[in-house]
Amino acid sequence: MGDVNCNEDNSSESDSTCVAEAGSGFNSRGIGLRAQKKVLSKMATKKIAKAFIDDTMGELLDSGYQLCKDYVAIKGGSKKEAEKVIKNIIKMTIKIGVLYKNDQFNQDELLIAEDFRKKFRSTIMTFVSFYEVDFSFDKNYLIKSLNECRDKLRRLVKRHLTEKSVNRIDHVFNFFSDGDFLETVFESDTKCRIHLNQIVNGFNKLLEEDGI
Protein backbone atom coordinates (compact mmCIF):
# COMPACT_ATOMS: atom_id res chain seq x y z
CA MET A 1 0.00 0.00 0.00
CA GLY A 2 1.16 3.56 -0.68
CA ASP A 3 2.71 5.91 1.86
CA VAL A 4 0.68 8.47 3.75
CA ASN A 5 1.90 11.82 4.97
CA CYS A 6 0.83 12.25 8.59
CA ASN A 7 0.61 15.26 10.85
CA GLU A 8 0.21 14.89 14.59
CA ASP A 9 -2.96 16.15 16.19
CA ASN A 10 -2.25 18.72 18.92
CA SER A 11 -5.17 17.60 21.10
CA SER A 12 -4.38 16.06 24.50
CA GLU A 13 -5.79 12.73 23.40
CA SER A 14 -4.13 12.53 20.01
CA ASP A 15 -3.21 9.11 18.68
CA SER A 16 -1.53 10.75 15.68
CA THR A 17 -4.12 11.93 13.20
CA CYS A 18 -2.97 11.14 9.68
CA VAL A 19 -4.32 12.66 6.52
CA ALA A 20 -3.49 11.31 3.09
CA GLU A 21 -2.22 13.75 0.50
CA ALA A 22 -4.65 14.39 -2.34
CA GLY A 23 -4.47 11.53 -4.80
CA SER A 24 -2.19 9.38 -2.64
CA GLY A 25 -4.96 7.07 -1.40
CA PHE A 26 -6.00 6.16 2.13
CA ASN A 27 -3.56 3.85 3.92
CA SER A 28 -5.17 2.37 7.03
CA ARG A 29 -2.09 0.38 8.05
CA GLY A 30 0.06 3.51 7.87
CA ILE A 31 -2.34 5.38 10.12
CA GLY A 32 -2.47 2.43 12.51
CA LEU A 33 1.29 2.12 12.79
CA ARG A 34 1.70 5.83 13.51
CA ALA A 35 -1.13 5.84 16.03
CA GLN A 36 0.39 2.78 17.69
CA LYS A 37 3.76 4.51 17.97
CA LYS A 38 2.12 7.55 19.58
CA VAL A 39 0.28 5.44 22.15
CA LEU A 40 3.24 3.24 22.94
CA SER A 41 5.43 6.28 23.50
CA LYS A 42 3.15 7.12 26.43
CA MET A 43 3.07 3.57 27.78
CA ALA A 44 6.62 2.24 27.54
CA THR A 45 6.51 -1.49 28.20
CA LYS A 46 8.27 -4.56 26.82
CA LYS A 47 4.98 -6.50 26.89
CA ILE A 48 3.71 -4.64 23.84
CA ALA A 49 5.62 -5.97 20.85
CA LYS A 50 3.45 -6.65 17.83
CA ALA A 51 1.43 -4.38 15.59
CA PHE A 52 -2.24 -3.90 16.27
CA ILE A 53 -3.18 -3.36 12.63
CA ASP A 54 -1.88 -6.25 10.50
CA ASP A 55 -1.99 -6.53 6.71
CA THR A 56 -5.37 -8.29 6.59
CA MET A 57 -7.00 -5.73 8.85
CA GLY A 58 -5.33 -2.88 6.99
CA GLU A 59 -6.69 -4.09 3.64
CA LEU A 60 -10.14 -4.57 5.16
CA LEU A 61 -10.14 -1.07 6.58
CA ASP A 62 -9.01 0.38 3.25
CA SER A 63 -11.96 -1.34 1.55
CA GLY A 64 -14.19 -0.07 4.33
CA TYR A 65 -12.93 3.44 3.70
CA GLN A 66 -13.78 3.20 0.00
CA LEU A 67 -17.27 1.98 0.89
CA CYS A 68 -17.81 4.80 3.38
CA LYS A 69 -16.38 7.39 0.99
CA ASP A 70 -18.71 6.37 -1.83
CA TYR A 71 -21.73 6.34 0.49
CA VAL A 72 -20.90 9.77 1.90
CA ALA A 73 -20.44 11.11 -1.64
CA ILE A 74 -23.90 9.84 -2.61
CA LYS A 75 -25.27 11.83 0.33
CA GLY A 76 -23.37 14.94 -0.72
CA GLY A 77 -20.81 14.78 2.09
CA SER A 78 -17.03 15.03 2.21
CA LYS A 79 -14.56 12.15 2.14
CA LYS A 80 -13.26 13.51 5.45
CA GLU A 81 -16.35 11.98 7.06
CA ALA A 82 -15.27 8.56 5.79
CA GLU A 83 -11.70 9.15 6.95
CA LYS A 84 -12.96 10.03 10.42
CA VAL A 85 -14.91 6.77 10.71
CA ILE A 86 -11.90 4.63 9.79
CA LYS A 87 -9.50 6.64 11.95
CA ASN A 88 -11.81 6.19 14.92
CA ILE A 89 -11.87 2.42 14.34
CA ILE A 90 -8.07 2.38 14.27
CA LYS A 91 -7.74 4.53 17.38
CA MET A 92 -10.16 2.42 19.38
CA THR A 93 -8.56 -0.85 18.22
CA ILE A 94 -5.17 0.36 19.42
CA LYS A 95 -6.41 1.83 22.70
CA ILE A 96 -8.25 -1.36 23.64
CA GLY A 97 -5.29 -3.45 22.51
CA VAL A 98 -2.94 -1.46 24.72
CA LEU A 99 -5.25 -1.86 27.71
CA TYR A 100 -5.55 -5.61 27.14
CA LYS A 101 -1.84 -6.19 26.63
CA ASN A 102 -1.11 -4.27 29.82
CA ASP A 103 -3.58 -6.36 31.86
CA GLN A 104 -5.73 -3.33 32.62
CA PHE A 105 -9.07 -5.15 32.45
CA ASN A 106 -10.38 -6.78 35.60
CA GLN A 107 -12.13 -10.14 35.66
CA ASP A 108 -15.60 -8.70 35.09
CA GLU A 109 -14.34 -6.65 32.15
CA LEU A 110 -12.65 -9.68 30.61
CA LEU A 111 -16.02 -11.42 30.68
CA ILE A 112 -17.54 -8.40 28.95
CA ALA A 113 -14.73 -8.50 26.39
CA GLU A 114 -15.42 -12.15 25.61
CA ASP A 115 -19.13 -11.44 25.40
CA PHE A 116 -18.42 -8.60 22.97
CA ARG A 117 -16.10 -10.80 20.89
CA LYS A 118 -18.75 -13.49 20.51
CA LYS A 119 -21.47 -10.99 19.63
CA PHE A 120 -19.28 -9.10 17.18
CA ARG A 121 -18.13 -12.31 15.50
CA SER A 122 -21.75 -13.43 15.19
CA THR A 123 -22.70 -10.05 13.69
CA ILE A 124 -19.88 -10.25 11.14
CA MET A 125 -20.94 -13.79 10.17
CA THR A 126 -24.49 -12.52 9.70
CA PHE A 127 -23.23 -9.62 7.58
CA VAL A 128 -21.33 -12.06 5.37
CA SER A 129 -24.36 -14.32 5.09
CA PHE A 130 -26.59 -11.43 4.04
CA TYR A 131 -24.15 -10.69 1.21
CA GLU A 132 -23.71 -14.28 0.08
CA VAL A 133 -27.36 -15.39 0.26
CA ASP A 134 -29.78 -13.53 -1.98
CA PHE A 135 -32.85 -11.92 -0.38
CA SER A 136 -31.64 -12.71 3.16
CA PHE A 137 -30.83 -9.11 4.15
CA ASP A 138 -32.57 -8.03 7.37
CA LYS A 139 -31.84 -4.39 8.15
CA ASN A 140 -33.47 -4.36 11.57
CA TYR A 141 -31.57 -7.44 12.71
CA LEU A 142 -28.24 -5.90 11.76
CA ILE A 143 -29.09 -2.62 13.46
CA LYS A 144 -30.05 -4.45 16.65
CA SER A 145 -26.87 -6.56 16.59
CA LEU A 146 -24.61 -3.58 15.98
CA ASN A 147 -26.26 -1.60 18.78
CA GLU A 148 -25.72 -4.52 21.15
CA CYS A 149 -22.06 -4.65 20.16
CA ARG A 150 -21.70 -0.93 20.78
CA ASP A 151 -23.26 -1.18 24.24
CA LYS A 152 -20.97 -4.06 25.23
CA LEU A 153 -17.89 -2.19 24.02
CA ARG A 154 -18.91 0.94 25.93
CA ARG A 155 -19.25 -1.15 29.11
CA LEU A 156 -15.80 -2.60 28.53
CA VAL A 157 -13.95 0.70 28.24
CA LYS A 158 -15.96 3.08 30.42
CA ARG A 159 -13.62 2.68 33.41
CA HIS A 160 -10.51 3.32 31.35
CA LEU A 161 -11.16 5.83 28.58
CA THR A 162 -12.32 9.41 28.40
CA GLU A 163 -15.70 10.57 27.15
CA LYS A 164 -13.99 11.64 23.94
CA SER A 165 -12.85 8.09 23.29
CA VAL A 166 -16.24 6.62 24.15
CA ASN A 167 -17.80 9.08 21.71
CA ARG A 168 -15.58 7.58 19.02
CA ILE A 169 -17.25 4.23 19.63
CA ASP A 170 -20.66 5.84 19.25
CA HIS A 171 -19.59 7.60 16.08
CA VAL A 172 -18.41 4.39 14.41
CA PHE A 173 -21.38 2.25 15.38
CA ASN A 174 -23.90 4.99 14.63
CA PHE A 175 -22.47 5.26 11.12
CA PHE A 176 -22.58 1.56 10.32
CA SER A 177 -25.91 0.87 12.02
CA ASP A 178 -27.68 3.64 10.13
CA GLY A 179 -30.61 2.11 8.27
CA ASP A 180 -30.12 4.21 5.16
CA PHE A 181 -26.46 3.17 4.97
CA LEU A 182 -27.32 -0.52 5.27
CA GLU A 183 -30.05 -0.30 2.64
CA THR A 184 -27.76 1.54 0.25
CA VAL A 185 -25.03 -1.06 0.64
CA PHE A 186 -27.19 -4.18 0.46
CA GLU A 187 -30.18 -3.26 -1.66
CA SER A 188 -29.11 -0.65 -4.19
CA ASP A 189 -27.17 -0.74 -7.45
CA THR A 190 -24.82 2.05 -6.35
CA LYS A 191 -21.05 1.61 -6.55
CA CYS A 192 -21.04 1.04 -2.77
CA ARG A 193 -22.04 -2.52 -3.53
CA ILE A 194 -18.81 -3.08 -5.47
CA HIS A 195 -16.69 -2.80 -2.33
CA LEU A 196 -18.72 -5.42 -0.46
CA ASN A 197 -16.97 -8.30 -2.19
CA GLN A 198 -13.55 -7.18 -0.91
CA ILE A 199 -14.95 -6.51 2.55
CA VAL A 200 -16.63 -9.92 2.75
CA ASN A 201 -13.40 -11.57 1.58
CA GLY A 202 -11.55 -9.74 4.34
CA PHE A 203 -14.13 -10.76 6.94
CA ASN A 204 -13.94 -14.40 5.82
CA LYS A 205 -10.17 -14.34 6.12
CA LEU A 206 -10.32 -12.90 9.63
CA LEU A 207 -12.97 -15.43 10.61
CA GLU A 208 -10.81 -18.29 9.30
CA GLU A 209 -7.77 -16.96 11.16
CA ASP A 210 -9.85 -16.40 14.30
CA GLY A 211 -8.93 -12.73 14.01
CA ILE A 212 -12.43 -11.64 15.02
Backbone bond lengths (Angstrom), bond angles and torsions (degrees), N, CA, C in turn:
res aa  C-N    CA-C-N  psi(-1)  N-CA   C-N-CA  omega(-1)  CA-C   N-CA-C  phi
1 M - - - 1.464 - - 1.523 109.85 -
2 G 1.348 116.70 152.85 1.454 119.83 -175.48 1.511 112.99 -73.17
3 D 1.347 115.29 164.75 1.459 120.93 -179.63 1.511 110.28 -76.75
4 V 1.316 115.38 156.61 1.459 121.95 178.19 1.507 108.24 -127.07
5 N 1.308 117.20 134.45 1.452 120.47 174.59 1.514 108.29 -85.24
6 C 1.331 117.10 128.26 1.460 120.89 -172.80 1.511 110.37 -122.52
7 N 1.323 115.30 139.15 1.456 121.92 173.84 1.502 108.98 -119.08
8 E 1.323 118.01 137.55 1.448 120.81 -176.55 1.518 110.74 -76.75
9 D 1.308 114.41 138.00 1.456 122.31 176.02 1.522 107.87 -73.70
10 N 1.311 118.45 138.16 1.460 121.17 -178.93 1.511 113.62 -87.72
11 S 1.341 118.16 0.66 1.460 120.71 179.86 1.510 109.74 -69.48
12 S 1.345 116.75 156.64 1.462 122.15 -176.85 1.499 112.51 -65.52
13 E 1.339 118.07 -19.21 1.448 120.68 -176.88 1.517 110.74 -112.47
14 S 1.309 116.93 25.19 1.460 119.79 -177.19 1.506 112.33 -66.34
15 D 1.337 114.57 137.07 1.473 121.15 173.71 1.518 108.54 -109.16
16 S 1.333 116.74 17.13 1.457 123.62 -174.37 1.516 109.83 81.11
17 T 1.332 115.20 92.77 1.451 120.91 178.86 1.516 108.80 -83.91
18 C 1.338 116.28 124.58 1.448 121.02 -173.91 1.512 109.73 -117.04
19 V 1.329 115.49 133.44 1.446 119.98 -179.06 1.515 108.78 -123.82
20 A 1.326 116.20 126.54 1.459 120.10 -178.91 1.521 109.86 -71.77
21 E 1.325 116.40 142.57 1.448 121.06 173.99 1.525 108.32 -64.89
22 A 1.319 116.21 152.79 1.458 119.98 179.81 1.524 109.66 -57.82
23 G 1.333 115.56 128.21 1.447 120.93 177.78 1.511 115.07 84.23
24 S 1.328 118.21 -5.36 1.469 119.56 -175.84 1.522 112.08 -89.60
25 G 1.340 117.63 -9.05 1.462 119.92 -178.78 1.511 111.15 90.91
26 F 1.311 115.30 175.57 1.478 121.60 -177.48 1.516 107.35 -117.65
27 N 1.321 117.48 112.76 1.462 123.02 -173.75 1.514 110.47 -106.55
28 S 1.339 117.01 96.66 1.458 121.34 -176.45 1.516 112.07 -63.85
29 R 1.341 117.42 -40.01 1.462 119.57 -178.81 1.528 110.75 -64.26
30 G 1.336 116.40 -38.54 1.455 119.65 178.47 1.519 111.86 -62.21
31 I 1.331 115.57 -43.43 1.460 120.01 177.72 1.525 109.88 -62.79
32 G 1.330 115.76 -43.81 1.463 120.20 -178.72 1.510 112.63 -61.55
33 L 1.324 116.73 -43.44 1.464 120.29 -178.52 1.529 111.16 -65.48
34 R 1.327 116.44 -38.76 1.462 119.31 179.44 1.529 111.54 -71.26
35 A 1.333 115.38 -39.30 1.465 119.01 176.97 1.522 110.29 -64.83
36 Q 1.333 116.26 -39.83 1.461 120.35 178.30 1.522 110.35 -60.69
37 K 1.317 116.27 -45.07 1.469 120.33 -179.61 1.518 110.85 -60.28
38 K 1.330 117.08 -40.63 1.463 121.40 179.97 1.522 111.24 -63.91
39 V 1.342 116.17 -44.44 1.459 120.01 -179.92 1.515 110.93 -66.83
40 L 1.321 116.12 -45.40 1.462 119.36 -176.51 1.516 112.13 -66.21
41 S 1.334 116.67 -26.28 1.460 118.96 178.35 1.523 111.14 -67.00
42 K 1.342 116.54 -21.92 1.457 121.30 179.07 1.517 111.57 -92.87
43 M 1.327 116.66 -15.74 1.463 120.67 -177.57 1.521 109.13 -131.23
44 A 1.329 116.91 67.61 1.456 121.39 -177.63 1.521 110.29 -63.02
45 T 1.317 116.89 118.02 1.449 121.75 178.07 1.507 110.10 -159.18
46 K 1.326 117.37 141.42 1.455 121.94 -179.40 1.527 111.63 -74.97
47 K 1.340 117.02 -13.52 1.463 120.28 -176.96 1.525 111.46 -71.77
48 I 1.347 116.02 -23.18 1.455 119.02 -178.35 1.519 108.18 -96.71
49 A 1.330 116.88 109.94 1.455 120.02 -173.18 1.517 113.66 -123.72
50 K 1.321 117.94 -37.50 1.458 117.99 -172.94 1.520 113.32 -102.01
51 A 1.304 115.49 160.14 1.461 120.95 -177.95 1.514 110.99 -67.72
52 F 1.318 115.24 149.50 1.460 120.78 178.89 1.529 111.21 -89.86
53 I 1.308 116.72 -25.64 1.459 120.81 179.73 1.519 108.14 -113.59
54 D 1.343 117.55 100.09 1.461 120.42 -179.02 1.527 110.08 -85.94
55 D 1.337 116.23 -178.35 1.456 120.28 -174.87 1.531 112.64 -62.50
56 T 1.335 116.36 -42.38 1.464 119.98 -179.52 1.519 110.93 -62.15
57 M 1.330 116.03 -46.68 1.457 119.79 179.53 1.527 111.30 -66.29
58 G 1.318 116.41 -38.07 1.455 120.08 179.04 1.520 111.89 -62.09
59 E 1.340 116.75 -43.79 1.461 121.10 178.43 1.528 110.98 -65.75
60 L 1.326 116.17 -38.41 1.464 120.34 178.51 1.524 110.81 -64.59
61 L 1.317 116.29 -43.14 1.457 120.12 179.68 1.524 111.32 -67.23
62 D 1.328 117.43 -35.86 1.465 119.54 176.60 1.527 110.89 -63.43
63 S 1.332 116.81 -41.05 1.463 120.35 176.54 1.524 110.29 -65.61
64 G 1.334 115.63 -39.16 1.456 120.23 176.99 1.518 111.67 -62.24
65 Y 1.317 116.00 -37.80 1.464 120.20 177.75 1.522 110.77 -63.11
66 Q 1.341 116.72 -44.84 1.458 120.09 179.54 1.522 111.06 -61.17
67 L 1.330 116.37 -40.26 1.460 121.36 177.72 1.523 110.64 -62.26
68 C 1.324 116.03 -49.00 1.468 120.71 -179.52 1.516 110.92 -63.63
69 K 1.318 116.98 -41.28 1.464 121.28 -178.93 1.527 111.17 -61.66
70 D 1.340 115.89 -44.61 1.463 119.33 -179.64 1.529 111.17 -66.68
71 Y 1.337 116.56 -38.81 1.467 119.51 179.00 1.528 110.48 -65.34
72 V 1.320 116.43 -45.42 1.466 120.37 179.92 1.524 110.40 -61.88
73 A 1.338 116.81 -38.58 1.465 120.50 179.30 1.525 110.77 -63.47
74 I 1.325 116.78 -40.22 1.470 121.03 177.82 1.528 110.41 -58.92
75 K 1.336 115.51 -35.44 1.466 121.17 -178.63 1.532 112.65 -87.59
76 G 1.334 115.82 3.92 1.459 119.64 177.11 1.510 114.45 82.12
77 G 1.339 117.30 16.60 1.460 120.52 -179.11 1.520 112.42 -95.04
78 S 1.334 115.15 -176.75 1.457 122.31 -178.91 1.523 110.77 -98.38
79 K 1.328 115.98 151.45 1.466 119.89 177.70 1.518 111.67 -63.91
80 K 1.330 117.13 -17.71 1.473 120.16 177.56 1.527 111.16 -62.76
81 E 1.331 116.59 -28.49 1.466 119.96 175.96 1.524 110.25 -64.23
82 A 1.333 116.07 -41.63 1.467 120.52 178.35 1.520 110.74 -67.30
83 E 1.322 116.60 -40.89 1.464 120.74 178.59 1.524 110.30 -60.78
84 K 1.328 116.51 -40.33 1.462 120.32 -178.95 1.517 111.48 -63.46
85 V 1.325 117.50 -40.56 1.464 120.90 178.97 1.529 110.66 -60.18
86 I 1.338 116.68 -49.03 1.458 120.41 -176.88 1.531 111.05 -68.78
87 K 1.317 116.97 -39.61 1.467 120.05 177.66 1.518 111.04 -61.99
88 N 1.323 117.13 -38.31 1.464 120.05 178.85 1.528 111.40 -67.66
89 I 1.335 117.11 -35.46 1.465 119.75 175.07 1.530 109.79 -62.34
90 I 1.321 115.96 -45.80 1.465 120.94 -178.76 1.521 110.96 -62.98
91 K 1.318 116.58 -45.96 1.462 120.26 -179.11 1.516 111.60 -61.32
92 M 1.330 116.62 -44.11 1.459 119.30 -178.52 1.528 111.45 -69.74
93 T 1.324 117.50 -36.87 1.467 120.76 177.09 1.520 110.28 -59.54
94 I 1.316 116.40 -44.63 1.469 120.76 -178.38 1.524 111.28 -70.16
95 K 1.325 117.40 -44.05 1.464 119.83 -179.43 1.533 111.25 -60.10
96 I 1.327 115.77 -46.31 1.468 119.48 -179.22 1.523 110.04 -67.47
97 G 1.336 116.11 -37.86 1.459 119.70 177.36 1.517 112.67 -62.15
98 V 1.317 115.93 -40.85 1.470 120.57 178.21 1.530 110.64 -64.21
99 L 1.316 116.39 -43.74 1.465 120.50 178.53 1.520 111.03 -60.76
100 Y 1.332 115.99 -45.01 1.465 120.46 -177.97 1.526 111.22 -65.62
101 K 1.316 116.68 -45.77 1.459 120.46 -177.18 1.525 112.53 -69.60
102 N 1.318 116.33 -17.51 1.463 120.83 176.52 1.527 112.21 -100.97
103 D 1.340 116.56 14.22 1.468 121.76 176.28 1.527 112.38 55.36
104 Q 1.327 115.80 41.99 1.458 120.00 -178.42 1.524 113.27 -86.47
105 F 1.320 118.01 -16.94 1.458 120.89 -178.81 1.530 110.38 -86.49
106 N 1.331 114.89 134.59 1.462 118.36 176.84 1.531 109.65 -81.65
107 Q 1.315 116.34 -178.40 1.463 120.34 -174.29 1.530 112.34 -62.55
108 D 1.320 116.12 -41.72 1.467 119.74 178.52 1.525 111.00 -62.81
109 E 1.325 115.54 -41.07 1.469 119.77 -179.08 1.523 111.33 -69.10
110 L 1.313 117.45 -33.60 1.466 120.14 176.72 1.525 110.80 -64.76
111 L 1.332 116.06 -34.65 1.467 119.99 175.79 1.530 110.35 -66.96
112 I 1.329 115.68 -39.35 1.462 120.37 177.03 1.528 109.73 -64.35
113 A 1.335 115.98 -41.34 1.464 120.74 179.39 1.524 111.33 -60.59
114 E 1.321 116.68 -42.99 1.457 120.84 179.42 1.521 110.71 -67.68
115 D 1.331 115.67 -38.26 1.457 120.49 177.33 1.527 110.28 -63.28
116 F 1.336 115.87 -41.93 1.468 120.60 177.46 1.523 110.56 -63.47
117 R 1.343 116.68 -44.73 1.460 120.40 -178.34 1.527 111.16 -58.31
118 K 1.323 116.04 -45.13 1.460 120.34 -179.61 1.523 111.11 -64.34
119 K 1.327 116.65 -43.80 1.460 120.45 -179.08 1.522 111.21 -67.14
120 F 1.325 116.44 -41.37 1.459 120.49 -179.14 1.529 110.65 -67.08
121 R 1.330 116.21 -41.93 1.464 120.50 177.84 1.537 110.46 -61.43
122 S 1.328 115.71 -43.30 1.460 120.63 178.33 1.528 111.01 -62.06
123 T 1.334 116.45 -39.87 1.465 121.31 179.69 1.522 110.76 -65.54
124 I 1.339 116.57 -42.26 1.463 120.49 178.60 1.524 110.48 -63.99
125 M 1.334 117.19 -41.70 1.466 120.84 178.18 1.527 110.73 -62.06
126 T 1.318 116.14 -37.80 1.466 120.68 177.70 1.521 110.38 -66.39
127 F 1.332 116.07 -43.43 1.462 121.78 178.09 1.530 110.15 -56.68
128 V 1.326 115.84 -47.02 1.462 121.61 179.53 1.532 110.61 -61.57
129 S 1.318 115.62 -43.71 1.462 120.72 -179.79 1.528 111.23 -62.27
130 F 1.323 117.05 -41.14 1.459 120.68 179.48 1.530 111.24 -62.47
131 Y 1.330 116.34 -31.42 1.464 120.12 178.26 1.526 111.15 -76.62
132 E 1.318 116.24 -40.80 1.462 120.96 -172.73 1.532 113.89 -81.99
133 V 1.318 117.04 -23.93 1.468 121.11 -177.63 1.528 109.42 -111.20
134 D 1.306 115.93 115.23 1.466 120.84 -178.15 1.529 111.87 -58.98
135 F 1.326 115.04 141.48 1.469 124.01 174.23 1.537 112.88 63.20
136 S 1.330 117.25 21.83 1.475 119.76 179.13 1.525 112.00 -99.94
137 F 1.330 118.02 -8.82 1.456 122.01 -174.90 1.525 111.69 -59.23
138 D 1.336 114.93 128.76 1.465 122.24 178.17 1.526 107.91 -129.81
139 K 1.323 115.35 97.35 1.466 121.18 -175.75 1.514 112.21 -57.85
140 N 1.311 117.49 -47.73 1.460 120.84 -175.76 1.529 112.15 -63.83
141 Y 1.321 116.39 -35.47 1.465 119.69 178.72 1.529 110.35 -65.98
142 L 1.322 116.94 -42.91 1.461 119.95 179.11 1.525 111.19 -64.91
143 I 1.317 116.68 -42.74 1.463 120.09 179.12 1.525 110.32 -59.54
144 K 1.325 116.48 -46.60 1.461 121.44 179.64 1.536 110.88 -60.79
145 S 1.320 117.15 -44.26 1.467 121.21 -178.80 1.525 111.64 -65.25
146 L 1.327 115.90 -42.86 1.462 119.70 179.77 1.525 111.46 -66.26
147 N 1.321 116.97 -38.58 1.466 120.16 177.95 1.531 111.45 -65.66
148 E 1.315 116.32 -36.01 1.470 120.05 176.63 1.529 110.64 -66.83
149 C 1.327 116.09 -39.68 1.471 119.59 176.54 1.530 110.80 -62.26
150 R 1.315 116.20 -44.62 1.462 120.49 179.12 1.521 111.34 -58.76
151 D 1.320 117.08 -45.89 1.464 120.83 -177.94 1.532 111.34 -63.69
152 K 1.319 116.87 -38.81 1.469 120.55 178.92 1.528 110.41 -67.08
153 L 1.325 116.49 -40.69 1.463 119.83 -179.72 1.527 110.95 -67.63
154 R 1.311 117.19 -38.39 1.469 120.63 176.53 1.526 110.94 -61.16
155 R 1.326 116.65 -41.88 1.468 121.25 178.49 1.530 110.84 -63.12
156 L 1.323 115.42 -36.33 1.463 119.85 -178.38 1.525 112.29 -65.57
157 V 1.316 117.31 -41.08 1.467 120.13 -170.24 1.526 114.46 -101.44
158 K 1.325 118.02 -6.74 1.466 119.53 -170.24 1.527 113.55 -60.12
159 R 1.335 117.81 -27.47 1.466 120.87 -179.49 1.528 111.87 -80.99
160 H 1.310 116.71 -14.46 1.461 120.36 -169.82 1.528 114.90 -114.02
161 L 1.323 117.23 -31.32 1.453 120.01 -171.76 1.526 112.11 -112.29
162 T 1.316 114.84 159.06 1.454 121.17 -179.17 1.523 111.26 -75.31
163 E 1.305 115.54 168.56 1.468 120.70 177.79 1.522 110.60 -60.82
164 K 1.331 116.43 -33.68 1.456 120.74 179.03 1.528 110.79 -61.82
165 S 1.316 116.52 -41.98 1.455 120.48 179.13 1.521 111.50 -69.24
166 V 1.327 116.59 -40.96 1.465 120.06 178.21 1.527 110.01 -63.30
167 N 1.317 116.68 -35.55 1.464 120.13 178.05 1.530 111.25 -64.42
168 R 1.329 116.38 -28.57 1.464 119.38 176.05 1.531 110.66 -64.23
169 I 1.322 115.55 -39.05 1.464 119.66 176.94 1.519 109.76 -60.85
170 D 1.324 116.33 -47.13 1.470 120.53 179.02 1.520 110.92 -59.43
171 H 1.320 116.35 -43.19 1.456 120.61 -177.55 1.528 111.28 -60.12
172 V 1.326 116.40 -45.68 1.465 121.12 -178.59 1.529 111.16 -65.35
173 F 1.327 116.30 -50.48 1.462 118.96 -176.51 1.524 112.15 -70.07
174 N 1.324 116.99 -33.69 1.466 119.25 176.87 1.524 111.19 -64.27
175 F 1.324 116.50 -35.80 1.460 120.39 179.06 1.521 110.71 -65.94
176 F 1.327 116.71 -51.11 1.457 120.30 -173.67 1.531 113.42 -77.96
177 S 1.321 117.41 -20.42 1.467 119.38 178.83 1.526 112.44 -94.76
178 D 1.318 116.52 5.71 1.456 119.95 177.77 1.533 109.77 -68.71
179 G 1.316 116.06 127.60 1.456 121.19 -175.81 1.515 113.29 -58.94
180 D 1.320 117.20 -40.47 1.458 120.81 -179.71 1.529 110.74 -64.96
181 F 1.334 116.69 -39.48 1.460 120.64 177.20 1.528 110.69 -61.03
182 L 1.318 116.40 -48.69 1.464 120.94 -177.84 1.525 111.28 -62.75
183 E 1.322 117.17 -41.48 1.460 120.12 179.06 1.523 111.17 -65.67
184 T 1.307 116.21 -39.68 1.465 120.40 179.49 1.521 111.02 -63.36
185 V 1.313 115.92 -41.98 1.466 120.99 -177.89 1.527 111.95 -70.40
186 F 1.328 116.45 -44.79 1.459 119.98 -172.01 1.522 114.83 -91.94
187 E 1.321 117.35 -28.92 1.458 118.36 -169.18 1.524 115.08 -114.22
188 S 1.314 118.11 -8.06 1.458 119.45 -175.85 1.522 111.18 -103.70
189 D 1.331 114.83 170.97 1.466 121.42 177.42 1.531 110.71 -100.99
190 T 1.313 117.70 20.39 1.459 120.70 178.99 1.524 110.10 -71.26
191 K 1.331 116.04 167.87 1.464 119.47 -178.24 1.526 111.98 -71.04
192 C 1.341 117.21 -9.18 1.470 119.83 174.92 1.523 110.48 -57.54
193 R 1.329 114.38 -36.10 1.462 119.95 -176.67 1.534 111.84 -62.18
194 I 1.327 116.01 -29.65 1.465 120.89 -177.27 1.525 111.32 -60.15
195 H 1.324 117.43 -37.06 1.450 121.49 -175.52 1.528 112.82 -76.37
196 L 1.324 116.64 -15.23 1.462 120.26 -177.57 1.523 112.28 -61.86
197 N 1.318 117.15 -36.21 1.462 119.60 -178.49 1.526 110.85 -60.76
198 Q 1.333 117.05 -45.51 1.461 121.01 178.70 1.520 111.31 -65.33
199 I 1.331 116.00 -39.40 1.461 120.14 -179.50 1.522 110.52 -66.23
200 V 1.323 116.85 -44.60 1.465 120.98 178.92 1.534 110.56 -63.59
201 N 1.332 116.90 -39.63 1.464 119.61 176.26 1.521 111.05 -61.12
202 G 1.336 116.17 -40.43 1.458 120.41 177.99 1.515 112.07 -66.04
203 F 1.329 116.28 -41.99 1.468 120.41 177.61 1.533 110.43 -62.09
204 N 1.331 116.32 -44.46 1.466 119.62 -179.50 1.522 111.12 -61.59
205 K 1.317 116.32 -38.75 1.462 120.01 178.85 1.509 111.30 -65.07
206 L 1.336 116.84 -43.37 1.461 120.75 178.19 1.526 111.39 -65.29
207 L 1.326 116.23 -38.42 1.456 120.28 178.77 1.541 110.48 -64.62
208 E 1.326 116.02 -41.56 1.461 120.50 179.23 1.528 111.68 -65.67
209 E 1.332 115.56 -36.38 1.465 120.78 -178.82 1.521 112.11 -86.90
210 D 1.337 116.38 3.64 1.455 122.28 -175.52 1.524 111.06 57.05
211 G 1.348 114.67 35.82 1.461 119.76 -179.96 1.520 113.39 -87.18
212 I 1.329 115.50 -2.40 1.477 120.71 176.77 1.520 107.57 -123.85
